Amino acid sequence: MPYATHSDAERSAMLDAVGVSDPDELFDIPESVRFDGEYGIEGRSERATRAAVEGILDESPDLTEFLGGGHYDHYVPSVVDHLSLRSEFLTSYTQYQPEITQGFLQALFEFQSLVVELTGLGVANCSMYDRATALGEAALLADRVRQSSGETVLVPESLPDRVRSVLDNYTDGPDIGVDTYPTSGGTVDVDALAARVDDDVSLVYAATPNARGVLEPDLGAVGDLAADHDALFCVGSDAVALSVLEPPESYGADVVVGDAGVLGLPTTYGMGLGLFACREEFLRQVPGRLVGASEDGAGNRAYTLTLQTREQHIRRERATSNICTNQAWLALRAAIHAAWLGPDGLVELAEECVTGIEETCERIDALDGFTAPVYDGHHFREALVDCAEPASDVIDRCREAGIALRTVEDGGEERLAVCVTDTNREQVDALLDALAPETEVPAV
Amino acid sequence: MSQERRERSDDSGEATDPPHQQTRWYAGGQYEPLLSEKRSKSVGVESSLPDDLTRDELELPALAEPEVSRHYTRLSQMNFGIESGTIPLGSCTMKYNPKFTEDVAAHRGNRVHPHRADADKQGVLHLLYDLQETLATIGGMDAVTLQPPAGAAGEFTGIQVAKAYHDANGDDRSEVIVPESAHGTNFASASMAGYDVVELPSNEDGRVEVDALEAAVNDDTALLMLTNPNTLGLFERSIEEIAEIVHDAGGLLYYDGANLNSLLGKARPGDMGFDIMHFNLHKTFATPHGGGGPGQGPIGVGEALASFLPTPQVRETDEGYETYEPDHTIGRVHEFVGNWLVLVKAYAYILRHGDEGLETVSETAVLNANYLASRIEYEVPYGPFHHEFVASADADAGDVAKSMLDHGVHPPTTKWPEIVDEALMTEPTETESKRRLDDLAAAFNAVTGMAEDDLAETPRTTTARRIDQASAARNPRLSWHALDE
């Protein structure tokens, strides 16, 4: 075993010290439940292991992806890998001893500060699992702080099934109901929502950009409806979009959830970094870890995990969440990426997410047999596209050309969904070629 | 393009120099200011979007790459990882992580979008399938889901699966039994799933009191959650009897995998009668904890529960690998498959070790724990131990921990489990050498008998002195925005 470092002599000395002749004697396991079989795994060298695993990973073809749907690829600068992979960060544990983990604590404090700046809300935690579980936690938070009133969470009918499914699991225990409200023209149908929301509602959720890639035009009205019924207003967004969008706090958001992994995290088969911020009055009900500034014995500023009495290792079944291991290292990566971009770079990246999809839609719309975008409104990164032929045929044709696209079920129709970011913008020509091979690709 | 469409008010923000006048905070180096204290900038946001959708300004640090790089390098120097020294935190299994797994994780085949069609992500599905089958074998389980993104998420998933199973049998059960020595996450996960938690006391030798269990179990018992060996490092020798009692009452038995590192090649939860278990891949199979995560908490179940697992699952067909939805699935607990890279690293770790290597992992972890226990001058109640033990400090365990910091080691877990006075819960893992274990024992022993006043003055040599955690909670300042107030 290559990572245990005892020599034979040392091992013998240790066995002598504990008074056995073989380590197996230390296993206090009844014979009847001893495992005498084999797993059937043959150990191999490091080189052979790498070859084996990389050989399997190579079975996925190289494709140019225009896939979004809640998971977005942005260029991650090299500095993120180089710094986050420093082993003092990578191989450390939860900061239970703050005197020797000031570095990570400060980085998490800075991540929280970034999220506070982006959302406008007073409190941000550092590192939930992903946007779907963050929404689940928001529903549980609403249930705790609105105990006297509502027990229903309202979400738009366009909420992706897989997010809804996570939410359903989270709300199952406290018996919170989840119900949908309609959208029209690709955005929240405010009138229909007004007709639906009542005093039984504890939380109203709306995302911007939403599941159709459209920026919601009037979230203030949604917030007002929530407030009128003493429900929390939860906004879903992501760290890049929030760099240019109005801070959700300014139009009445009580909670913001979403994805912070758009910074620092490549498209890694759906790994996530949940974003979670809320109003300061809910501080003691916040799920997950919080880092606070304090002082050390010499009177200097220092950082520490704080308000731990909310957490499962202290409050057990009365904890605000069961989160223990979380996404701390990914929060570090997001913070480094944001620091590298700075405010100018963040705004520039967000602008690319607006102009990239806008231009791509214009060009797709110019192709025979395609309409883009399906919905009016300002888009961010992605849009739905209608096509004259069956969407699945288009998908297959694109696949032949090495391009991955997906469809979305929308209003009873299968529509194409196209996602453009800084990492695939230069391949839009190839996308247009694949969509309409007979047509000359219109220029920008 | 976007640059031309927008003007920036570059100079609206104040570019200030770092507050060098600050006292030096940290031994061995100078204080590292917050990024916001180095150079912040407020940019006016003028985008191609209409004004009513956009913010007026964004104020954040604005530094060139060299300064960003220096900042985080400095922060890393103010942080302690397993390669800085031993981290013998009980139940956390902080072992050395093989370096090559990071290179495997950097392979381009990992950068696959989760919305690809099955045919376009065969590499991902192949690895998921192999890993789920391998974990099923290691756990003695019939089916495994890899979806939960952490151990506690695995607990929650397992409890949801159990609930769906009971529901399907028309069986409405409201209680989950958890031993008092269990991980706090067990209580929290059961409560989150809507169950009442029934706490089970330990008996005189630190194990489950079978009579008390018999008294606690009834028609409302959905689940008993147990880790074996338990958090005192003790194997629950009556496990078969325990399983029988729970099963006879119609309940299910849940295995908390936090302590699986001591059973590889020796015993399997499935063989002991457990119906559901979670694996902590970041512990047992050595993927870095990264300052608190990401982790990954797959769960394994027996055949009767397989159809309730989260969707999607992966199966092998003649044409390759495909995803499918189990018949009675509970749905999803994460949008995709949790932390994919942790799965890759764990898989690589398992292949590298093989049967023999994995068994050696457990043997060495257990030998190391017992050796260390024999070397420290503290009372260590109960026994014999598996991969961790709980010593009882002769002073406040929190103070003892702070003093140990001055000896260059990370202290053990303190004040838990509560059944041992001033508990120091210690798990050295298999990757510590005899030399390091002797150092660790010396660090423990150096603290014994220290005067209370001296203890209270520690640590003296760390980057920060003793931190006032009470005032941090009384006066929460959680972002740089709050520091000016």
Contacts between the chains, C-beta under 8 A, distances in Angstrom:
chain1	res1	chain2	res2	distance
A	1	B	353	6.6
A	1	B	356	7.6
A	1	B	357	4.6
A	1	B	360	3.8
A	1	B	361	6.3
A	1	B	364	6.9
A	1	B	430	7.7
A	2	B	98	7.7
A	2	B	352	7.6
A	2	B	357	7.6
A	3	B	95	7.6
A	3	B	96	5.7
A	3	B	98	6.2
A	3	B	286	7.8
A	3	B	430	7.4
A	3	B	431	5.2
A	4	B	360	6.4
A	4	B	361	7.2
A	4	B	364	4.3
A	4	B	430	4.7
A	4	B	431	6.2
A	5	B	431	7.2
A	5	B	432	7.8
A	5	B	433	4.0
A	5	B	434	8.0
A	6	B	364	7.0
A	6	B	433	6.6
A	6	B	434	5.9
A	10	B	433	7.5
A	10	B	434	4.2
A	11	B	367	7.4
A	13	B	434	7.0
A	14	B	367	5.8
A	14	B	368	7.7
A	14	B	371	4.4
A	14	B	434	6.1
A	14	B	437	8.0
A	15	B	367	7.0
A	17	B	371	5.6
A	17	B	374	5.2
A	17	B	375	7.2
A	18	B	367	7.2
A	18	B	370	4.4
A	18	B	371	5.6
A	18	B	374	5.3
A	23	B	363	3.9
A	23	B	364	7.2
A	23	B	366	6.3
A	23	B	367	4.6
A	24	B	266	7.9
A	24	B	363	6.8
A	26	B	363	7.9
A	26	B	366	4.9
A	26	B	367	6.5
A	26	B	370	5.6
A	26	B	384	6.5
A	26	B	385	7.9
A	26	B	386	7.7
A	27	B	235	7.6
A	27	B	266	5.3
A	27	B	267	7.8
A	27	B	366	6.6
A	27	B	386	7.3
A	28	B	234	7.5
A	28	B	235	4.5
A	28	B	237	6.8
A	28	B	384	5.0
A	28	B	386	7.3
A	29	B	235	5.7
A	29	B	237	7.9
A	29	B	266	6.2
A	29	B	267	5.1
A	30	B	237	5.7
A	30	B	239	7.6
A	30	B	240	7.4
A	32	B	240	6.4
A	33	B	239	6.4
A	33	B	240	6.6
A	33	B	267	5.6
A	33	B	271	5.4
A	33	B	272	4.8
A	34	B	266	6.8
A	34	B	267	6.0
A	35	B	140	7.4
A	35	B	263	8.0
A	35	B	265	6.8
A	35	B	266	5.9
A	35	B	267	5.0
A	35	B	268	5.0
A	35	B	271	6.2
A	38	B	355	5.4
A	39	B	134	7.2
A	39	B	137	5.2
A	39	B	138	5.9
A	39	B	265	7.6
A	39	B	354	8.0
A	39	B	355	4.9
A	39	B	358	7.1
A	40	B	137	7.0
A	40	B	355	7.1
A	41	B	134	6.7
A	41	B	350	6.4
A	41	B	351	6.7
A	41	B	353	7.6
A	41	B	354	4.7
A	41	B	355	5.4
A	41	B	358	7.5
A	42	B	354	5.0
A	42	B	355	7.4
A	43	B	351	7.8
A	43	B	352	6.6
A	43	B	353	5.4
A	43	B	354	2.6
A	43	B	355	7.2
A	43	B	356	5.7
A	43	B	357	4.7
A	44	B	351	6.3
A	44	B	352	6.4
A	44	B	354	6.8
A	45	B	352	8.0
A	46	B	98	7.6
A	46	B	100	4.9
A	46	B	352	6.5
A	49	B	100	7.1
A	49	B	104	7.8
A	49	B	348	5.7
A	49	B	351	4.9
A	49	B	352	4.4
A	50	B	100	6.0
A	50	B	103	6.8
A	50	B	104	5.8
A	50	B	348	7.5
A	52	B	351	5.9
A	53	B	104	5.1
A	53	B	107	7.7
A	53	B	127	7.3
A	53	B	344	6.9
A	53	B	347	6.5
A	53	B	348	4.9
A	53	B	351	6.7
A	54	B	104	6.6
A	54	B	107	5.2
A	54	B	109	6.9
A	56	B	109	7.8
A	56	B	123	5.5
A	56	B	126	5.0
A	56	B	127	5.1
A	56	B	130	7.3
A	57	B	107	5.1
A	57	B	108	7.8
A	57	B	109	2.7
A	57	B	110	6.3
A	57	B	123	4.5
A	57	B	124	7.7
A	57	B	127	6.9
A	57	B	344	7.7
A	58	B	109	5.6
A	58	B	123	6.1
A	59	B	109	7.7
A	59	B	122	4.3
A	59	B	123	3.8
A	59	B	126	5.6
A	60	B	109	5.4
A	60	B	112	5.2
A	60	B	116	7.7
A	60	B	120	6.8
A	60	B	121	5.0
A	60	B	122	5.9
A	60	B	123	3.6
A	60	B	124	5.9
A	61	B	120	6.2
A	62	B	108	7.6
A	63	B	116	7.2
A	63	B	120	6.0
A	65	B	113	4.8
A	65	B	116	7.3
A	67	B	113	4.3
A	67	B	115	4.4
A	67	B	116	6.8
A	68	B	115	7.9
A	69	B	115	5.2
A	70	B	335	6.4
A	71	B	113	6.5
A	71	B	114	5.8
A	71	B	115	7.1
A	71	B	335	7.8
A	71	B	336	7.2
A	73	B	111	7.9
A	73	B	113	7.2
A	77	B	65	7.9
A	79	B	65	5.9
A	79	B	68	6.3
A	79	B	69	5.9
A	81	B	106	7.7
A	82	B	69	7.6
A	83	B	69	6.5
A	83	B	72	4.2
A	83	B	73	6.7
A	83	B	76	7.2
A	84	B	72	7.9
A	85	B	102	6.6
A	86	B	72	7.7
A	86	B	73	7.0
A	86	B	76	4.2
A	87	B	81	5.3
A	87	B	82	7.7
A	87	B	83	4.2
A	87	B	84	7.8
A	88	B	76	4.2
A	88	B	77	6.8
A	88	B	79	4.5
A	88	B	80	6.9
A	88	B	81	4.7
A	88	B	83	7.2
A	88	B	84	5.9
A	89	B	75	7.9
A	89	B	76	5.3
A	89	B	79	6.1
A	89	B	81	6.8
A	89	B	290	7.1
A	89	B	291	6.1
A	90	B	81	6.6
A	90	B	97	8.0
A	90	B	102	7.9
A	90	B	288	4.7
A	90	B	290	5.6
A	90	B	291	8.0
A	91	B	81	3.6
A	91	B	82	4.2
A	91	B	83	5.2
A	91	B	96	7.8
A	91	B	97	6.0
A	91	B	288	5.0
A	91	B	289	7.4
A	91	B	290	7.9
A	92	B	79	5.6
A	92	B	80	6.1
A	92	B	81	3.9
A	92	B	82	7.4
A	92	B	84	7.9
A	92	B	87	8.0
A	92	B	289	7.0
A	92	B	290	7.4
A	92	B	291	4.8
A	93	B	81	7.9
A	93	B	82	7.9
A	93	B	87	5.8
A	93	B	89	6.2
A	93	B	92	6.1
A	93	B	94	5.5
A	93	B	289	5.1
A	93	B	291	7.2
A	93	B	292	6.8
A	93	B	410	7.6
A	94	B	92	8.0
A	94	B	289	7.4
A	94	B	291	7.1
A	94	B	292	4.1
A	95	B	291	7.0
A	95	B	292	7.1
A	96	B	89	7.5
A	96	B	413	7.8
A	97	B	80	7.6
A	97	B	401	6.8
A	97	B	402	7.9
A	97	B	405	6.4
A	97	B	410	6.3
A	97	B	411	6.5
A	98	B	464	6.9
A	98	B	467	4.8
A	98	B	469	7.5
A	99	B	402	7.1
A	99	B	405	5.8
A	99	B	459	5.3
A	99	B	462	4.1
A	99	B	463	6.7
A	99	B	464	5.0
A	99	B	465	7.0
A	99	B	466	6.8
A	99	B	467	6.1
A	100	B	79	7.4
A	100	B	80	4.1
A	100	B	405	5.9
A	100	B	410	6.9
A	100	B	459	8.0
A	100	B	462	5.3
A	100	B	463	6.6
A	101	B	78	8.0
A	101	B	79	5.4
A	101	B	80	6.0
A	101	B	291	7.6
A	102	B	26	7.0
A	102	B	75	7.8
A	102	B	78	4.4
A	102	B	79	7.0
A	102	B	463	5.0
A	102	B	464	5.3
A	103	B	32	7.9
A	103	B	74	7.5
A	103	B	75	3.6
A	103	B	76	5.5
A	103	B	77	6.8
A	103	B	78	3.7
A	103	B	79	3.4
A	103	B	463	7.9
A	104	B	75	7.3
A	104	B	79	5.0
A	104	B	291	4.4
A	104	B	292	8.0
A	106	B	32	6.9
A	106	B	34	7.1
A	106	B	75	5.7
A	106	B	78	7.4
A	107	B	72	7.1
A	107	B	75	5.5
A	108	B	291	7.7
A	109	B	34	7.5
A	109	B	478	7.6
A	109	B	479	7.1
A	109	B	480	7.4
A	110	B	34	6.3
A	110	B	35	5.7
A	110	B	36	7.6
A	110	B	480	7.2
A	112	B	478	5.7
A	112	B	479	5.1
A	113	B	34	7.8
A	113	B	36	6.7
A	113	B	479	3.9
A	113	B	480	4.4
A	113	B	481	6.5
A	114	B	60	6.9
A	116	B	478	7.7
A	116	B	479	4.2
A	116	B	481	5.5
A	117	B	58	7.1
A	117	B	59	6.4
A	117	B	60	6.1
A	117	B	479	7.9
A	117	B	481	7.2
A	122	B	482	8.0
A	123	B	478	5.9
A	124	B	478	7.3
A	124	B	479	6.9
A	127	B	292	7.3
A	127	B	293	6.9
A	129	B	149	4.4
A	129	B	150	6.8
A	129	B	153	6.6
A	129	B	334	6.1
A	129	B	338	7.5
A	130	B	149	7.1
A	130	B	334	5.9
A	130	B	335	5.2
A	130	B	336	7.6
A	131	B	335	6.8
A	132	B	332	7.4
A	132	B	334	6.7
A	132	B	335	4.2
A	133	B	149	7.5
A	133	B	153	7.7
A	133	B	333	7.6
A	133	B	334	6.3
A	133	B	335	7.9
A	140	B	192	7.5
A	162	B	332	5.4
A	162	B	335	5.3
A	162	B	336	7.7
A	163	B	335	6.1
A	165	B	311	7.8
A	165	B	331	3.7
A	165	B	332	4.1
A	166	B	331	7.4
A	166	B	332	5.0
A	166	B	333	6.2
A	166	B	334	6.6
A	166	B	335	6.3
A	168	B	331	5.9
A	169	B	156	7.8
A	169	B	160	5.7
A	169	B	330	6.3
A	169	B	331	5.8
A	169	B	332	7.0
A	169	B	333	5.6
A	170	B	192	7.9
A	172	B	160	6.9
A	172	B	163	7.6
A	172	B	193	7.1
A	172	B	194	6.7
A	173	B	191	7.6
A	173	B	192	5.4
A	173	B	193	4.5
A	173	B	194	3.1
A	173	B	195	7.6
A	174	B	194	6.2
A	175	B	194	6.8
A	215	B	49	7.1
A	215	B	53	5.7
A	217	B	53	7.3
A	243	B	45	7.9
A	243	B	58	5.9
A	244	B	45	5.4
A	244	B	47	4.9
A	244	B	49	6.6
A	244	B	54	5.3
A	244	B	55	6.6
A	244	B	58	7.7
A	245	B	49	8.0
A	245	B	53	6.2
A	245	B	54	6.2
A	245	B	55	6.4
A	246	B	52	7.7
A	246	B	53	6.3
A	246	B	54	6.1
A	246	B	55	5.1
A	247	B	55	5.7
A	250	B	55	7.9
A	266	B	111	5.2
A	267	B	111	5.4
A	267	B	112	7.0
A	267	B	113	4.9
A	267	B	114	7.8
A	268	B	110	5.8
A	268	B	111	6.4
A	268	B	340	5.2
A	268	B	341	5.7
A	269	B	110	6.8
A	269	B	112	5.3
A	269	B	113	7.6
A	269	B	114	5.3
A	269	B	121	7.7
A	269	B	124	5.6
A	269	B	336	6.5
A	269	B	337	6.4
A	269	B	340	3.8
A	270	B	113	8.0
A	270	B	114	3.5
A	270	B	335	6.3
A	270	B	336	2.5
A	270	B	337	6.0
A	270	B	340	6.5
A	271	B	294	7.0
A	271	B	336	7.6
A	271	B	338	7.6
A	271	B	339	5.1
A	271	B	340	5.3
A	271	B	341	6.3
A	272	B	149	7.7
A	272	B	334	7.4
A	272	B	335	6.5
A	272	B	336	7.3
A	283	B	476	6.4
A	289	B	292	7.0
A	290	B	476	7.6
A	290	B	478	5.8
A	291	B	478	7.0
A	292	B	472	4.2
A	292	B	473	7.4
A	292	B	476	5.3
A	292	B	477	5.7
A	292	B	478	5.3
A	293	B	472	7.0
A	293	B	477	4.3
A	293	B	478	7.8
A	293	B	482	7.5
A	293	B	483	6.1
A	294	B	467	5.6
A	294	B	468	5.1
A	294	B	469	6.7
A	294	B	471	5.7
A	294	B	472	3.6
A	294	B	477	7.9
A	295	B	467	7.4
A	295	B	468	5.3
A	295	B	471	6.9
A	296	B	25	7.4
A	296	B	464	4.2
A	296	B	465	4.2
A	296	B	466	6.3
A	296	B	467	4.9
A	296	B	468	7.2
A	297	B	457	7.9
A	297	B	465	3.5
A	297	B	466	4.2
A	297	B	467	7.7
A	297	B	468	7.8
A	298	B	23	7.7
A	298	B	25	7.4
A	298	B	464	8.0
A	298	B	465	4.8
A	299	B	23	7.8
A	300	B	22	7.9
A	300	B	23	5.8
A	300	B	25	4.1
A	300	B	31	7.2
A	300	B	464	7.0
A	300	B	465	7.8
A	301	B	25	7.0
A	302	B	25	7.2
A	302	B	464	4.3
A	302	B	465	8.0
A	302	B	467	4.8
A	303	B	467	7.9
A	304	B	467	5.0
A	304	B	469	5.2
A	304	B	472	5.1
A	305	B	469	8.0
A	306	B	469	6.9
A	306	B	472	4.3
A	306	B	473	5.2
A	306	B	476	6.2
A	306	B	478	7.6
A	307	B	473	5.4
A	307	B	476	6.5
A	308	B	473	7.7
A	309	B	473	7.4
A	311	B	184	7.7
A	312	B	152	7.2
A	312	B	184	4.2
A	312	B	185	5.2
A	312	B	187	7.0
A	312	B	188	3.8
A	313	B	184	4.3
A	313	B	185	7.9
A	313	B	416	7.2
A	314	B	184	7.2
A	315	B	184	7.9
A	315	B	188	7.8
A	316	B	184	4.9
A	316	B	187	3.7
A	316	B	188	6.2
A	316	B	191	8.0
A	316	B	197	7.7
A	317	B	187	4.1
A	317	B	188	6.1
A	317	B	190	6.8
A	317	B	191	3.8
A	317	B	197	4.5
A	318	B	191	7.4
A	319	B	184	7.2
A	319	B	187	7.7
A	319	B	188	4.5
A	319	B	191	7.7
A	321	B	188	7.0
A	321	B	192	7.3
A	322	B	152	4.3
A	322	B	153	7.8
A	322	B	155	6.9
A	322	B	156	6.1
A	322	B	185	5.3
A	322	B	188	3.7
A	322	B	189	4.5
A	322	B	192	5.3
A	323	B	150	7.2
A	323	B	152	6.2
A	324	B	150	6.8
A	324	B	151	6.8
A	324	B	152	4.9
A	324	B	184	7.7
A	324	B	185	5.2
A	325	B	150	4.2
A	325	B	151	5.9
A	325	B	152	7.0
A	325	B	280	7.7
A	325	B	282	6.6
A	325	B	289	7.1
A	325	B	292	6.4
A	325	B	293	4.3
A	325	B	294	7.4
A	325	B	295	3.7
A	325	B	297	7.8
A	326	B	150	6.7
A	326	B	292	5.7
A	326	B	293	4.4
A	326	B	294	7.6
A	327	B	149	7.9
A	327	B	293	5.3
A	327	B	294	5.3
A	327	B	339	7.8
A	328	B	290	5.9
A	328	B	291	4.2
A	328	B	292	3.6
A	328	B	293	5.1
A	329	B	288	7.5
A	329	B	290	2.7
A	329	B	291	5.5
A	329	B	292	7.6
A	329	B	293	6.5
A	329	B	294	6.4
A	330	B	290	7.7
A	330	B	293	7.9
A	330	B	294	6.3
A	332	B	290	7.6
A	332	B	291	6.5
A	336	B	68	7.0
A	336	B	72	5.8
A	338	B	60	6.9
A	339	B	35	5.6
A	339	B	61	5.8
A	339	B	63	6.7
A	339	B	68	4.9
A	339	B	71	7.2
A	339	B	72	7.9
A	340	B	65	6.3
A	340	B	68	5.3
A	342	B	41	6.9
A	342	B	60	6.3
A	342	B	61	6.6
A	342	B	62	3.9
A	342	B	63	6.8
A	343	B	13	7.9
A	343	B	41	5.6
A	343	B	42	7.2
A	343	B	43	4.4
A	343	B	58	4.5
A	343	B	59	6.6
A	343	B	60	4.3
A	343	B	62	5.9
A	344	B	8	6.4
A	344	B	10	7.6
A	344	B	41	7.5
A	344	B	43	5.6
A	344	B	62	6.8
A	346	B	58	6.7
A	346	B	60	7.0
A	347	B	6	7.6
A	347	B	8	7.7
A	347	B	43	6.1
A	347	B	45	5.6
A	347	B	47	7.1
A	347	B	58	6.2
A	348	B	2	6.1
A	348	B	3	6.8
A	350	B	47	7.2
A	351	B	2	3.6
A	351	B	5	7.3
A	351	B	6	6.7
A	351	B	47	5.5
A	351	B	48	6.6
A	352	B	2	5.8
A	354	B	2	7.6
A	354	B	47	6.6
A	354	B	48	5.7
A	354	B	49	6.0
A	355	B	1	5.7
A	355	B	2	5.2
A	355	B	5	7.7
A	355	B	48	6.2
A	358	B	48	7.7
A	378	B	49	5.5
A	378	B	50	7.3
A	378	B	53	6.5
A	395	B	117	8.0
A	399	B	117	7.6
A	399	B	120	7.1
A	404	B	113	6.8
A	404	B	115	7.9
A	404	B	116	5.5
A	404	B	117	7.6
A	404	B	120	6.0
A	406	B	115	4.9
